[in-house]
Amino acid sequence: MEIVLVGADGKTLPGYSVQYLVHGENYGWTHGWKADGAIAGTTHQCLRLEAIEIKIVKDAPTAYNTAGTYGPQTGTEVVNHDVTVGADGVTLQNLHIKGDLIIAKEVGSGTVNLNNVTVDGNTYVRGGGPNSIHINGGSYNNIIVEKTASGNVRIVATDATGLTVVISEETQGQDIILEGTFDTVKIQAPDVKVSTQGNTAIKELNIAAGAKDAEITLDSKTTVQKAVLDAAVDMKGTGTINQADVNANNVTFEQKPVKQTVEPDVTVPPVVIPVTPVTPPGGGGSPSVAVSGITVTGTGSATTITTDNGTLQMLAAVLPTTATDKSVTWTVTVKATSVSTGSVNGTLVVTLSNQVATTPAAAFGTPTALNNTVSLTGLVAGTTYEWIIGNPAVWTAPNTFTLGAGVTTKDLTDTGFVNGAKLNIRVKANAGAAVSAVQVLTVATANIGMDADQVAVNAEALKYETAATIAKTVAVDEDVDATVVKLKSGQTADGTITIGREPADGTYLKVASNVYVLKAQKTTAGDGTENAVLTFTKNGKTATATVAVTVTAQ
């Protein structure tokens, strides 16, 4: 006989194995265990099959227990069972996980990045801290937050679909932070503190009957379409609740909902308790919170527009999210690496979204050189404004995009950006000439409100290559520092900034006298990978850069 395990759809069930042991005439149990369609028993011997033992075994999960990036750069890799993340600094990309995804307690208070990941099962969060789980794109079912080692966790979600976050009973007494876009948030734990940050949108917020004494704080830029309150909770903060269904006594609001419905059996109606701001002694107002970092990344780490009228979206994040001044200056550098025709004029179209702006600004106009600064304060979210590249600016293939005096940067200044602000760049060739490759060399930000030394180390970290390959001919203990710590073309190191190197003792790399040397060659099939972390320091201020190092197999 042979057995296979299938789901309700008749297809092989991923993540599990069916195993069976038969007892046969004359040979007993001696044939051993078979699995997943293998034949058990005998054929053409006319021997009876007298007994059978069957068990269903869950496949061992794929475990990522070392910091690094896992998954293909392009396309999608399918994982047919559970996946466990067991270390700080793990990035999963372009994976389709057929089972569950588990962020294990071993992550501690660290960070996990999920880029374009689809999870068919549940996602369990058991580790992480205040900078924790970053979800960029992808698709999920339930994201279940359980008890974490650090006692708090933050989930930041951007452009993902089907996000349902469940704050389970195990999180009692913990602090949970949500930021981004969520379909549903279900709070089941009593005495839990759940807060939102920045531009957060929640379609439905459910407070379960068991979530008594939970404290919910909504940031002023948070919108909840519908809140269903089945327990006595304090709804704090000045975020917007468009519809509140109050089904329990002793519910309080700091900000009154736009609309609310109260169940007839609720004897204690909801109360609005506005909080009066407290001015610190001395009349100095609230203390200023400085910006600690501003990062700008392209969706999917892209840096190139390859088609005429193509787009590239850049995302800005300001840390901490409580910073007093979150203004950002976008600096866009554009270079045409090739154009399908000899010479064309072009149009750079920029769309800024997630703005808090009320007055439309005029179009960018037609400056003759690209070094003119244009203030974008007052742009309307989602509105497209065009900056027309005028004469004598031309693209001459295959040369660099020449703009008047040859300047190729454009400052786009806005004073109202918040975390998750998006800059869409579209490059279009006029007169029907198709653009075959336009590279956005940098989309950086000014470091508004930051210490000068912090600005310097942040800028230095961006000067270095983020990938390196060590040839198989390199011997053990050979100096590979120049390969790993390598400036990008055209960059010059700042001699006032020191560079630290980690890991001090890794799998393939080690540090001797602050220089990377090869610790071990890759002697088995397949190239080896290890992340080298560079720490840039000046007067106590630091910034880091990660270099993905490939060690070529022997």
HUPE-V814868 format. One record per run of one state. SS is the DSSP state (@ for helix, = for strand, . for the rest). FROM is the first residue (numbers start at 1). TO is the last residue. If there is no record, write none. Layout:
BEGIN
ss:SS from:FROM to:TO
ss:SS from:FROM to:TO
END
This chain:
BEGIN
ss:. from:1 to:5
ss:= from:6 to:6
ss:. from:7 to:11
ss:= from:12 to:12
ss:. from:13 to:15
ss:= from:16 to:24
ss:. from:25 to:27
ss:= from:28 to:28
ss:. from:29 to:33
ss:= from:34 to:35
ss:. from:36 to:48
ss:= from:49 to:58
ss:. from:59 to:61
ss:= from:62 to:64
ss:. from:65 to:67
ss:= from:68 to:70
ss:. from:71 to:76
ss:= from:77 to:79
ss:. from:80 to:82
ss:= from:83 to:85
ss:. from:86 to:89
ss:= from:90 to:93
ss:. from:94 to:94
ss:= from:95 to:97
ss:. from:98 to:100
ss:= from:101 to:103
ss:. from:104 to:104
ss:@ from:105 to:107
ss:. from:108 to:111
ss:= from:112 to:115
ss:. from:116 to:117
ss:= from:118 to:119
ss:. from:120 to:122
ss:= from:123 to:125
ss:. from:126 to:132
ss:= from:133 to:136
ss:. from:137 to:138
ss:= from:139 to:139
ss:. from:140 to:141
ss:= from:142 to:145
ss:. from:146 to:151
ss:= from:152 to:158
ss:. from:159 to:160
ss:= from:161 to:161
ss:. from:162 to:163
ss:= from:164 to:167
ss:. from:168 to:168
ss:@ from:169 to:171
ss:. from:172 to:174
ss:= from:175 to:187
ss:. from:188 to:192
ss:= from:193 to:196
ss:. from:197 to:200
ss:= from:201 to:207
ss:. from:208 to:214
ss:= from:215 to:218
ss:. from:219 to:222
ss:= from:223 to:229
ss:. from:230 to:233
ss:= from:234 to:237
ss:. from:238 to:239
ss:= from:240 to:241
ss:. from:242 to:242
ss:= from:243 to:246
ss:. from:247 to:251
ss:= from:252 to:253
ss:. from:254 to:258
ss:= from:259 to:262
ss:. from:263 to:270
ss:= from:271 to:272
ss:. from:273 to:292
ss:= from:293 to:298
ss:@ from:299 to:301
ss:. from:302 to:303
ss:= from:304 to:305
ss:. from:306 to:309
ss:= from:310 to:319
ss:. from:320 to:327
ss:= from:328 to:339
ss:. from:340 to:342
ss:= from:343 to:344
ss:. from:345 to:345
ss:= from:346 to:353
ss:. from:354 to:364
ss:= from:365 to:365
ss:. from:366 to:373
ss:= from:374 to:375
ss:. from:376 to:383
ss:= from:384 to:388
ss:. from:389 to:393
ss:= from:394 to:396
ss:. from:397 to:401
ss:= from:402 to:402
ss:. from:403 to:408
ss:= from:409 to:414
ss:. from:415 to:420
ss:= from:421 to:429
ss:. from:430 to:434
ss:= from:435 to:445
ss:. from:446 to:451
ss:@ from:452 to:461
ss:. from:462 to:463
ss:= from:464 to:464
ss:. from:465 to:466
ss:= from:467 to:470
ss:. from:471 to:478
ss:= from:479 to:479
ss:. from:480 to:480
ss:@ from:481 to:484
ss:. from:485 to:486
ss:= from:487 to:487
ss:. from:488 to:497
ss:= from:498 to:502
ss:. from:503 to:504
ss:= from:505 to:505
ss:. from:506 to:508
ss:= from:509 to:512
ss:. from:513 to:514
ss:= from:515 to:518
ss:. from:519 to:521
ss:= from:522 to:522
ss:. from:523 to:527
ss:= from:528 to:538
ss:. from:539 to:540
ss:= from:541 to:551
ss:. from:552 to:552
ss:= from:553 to:553
ss:. from:554 to:554
END
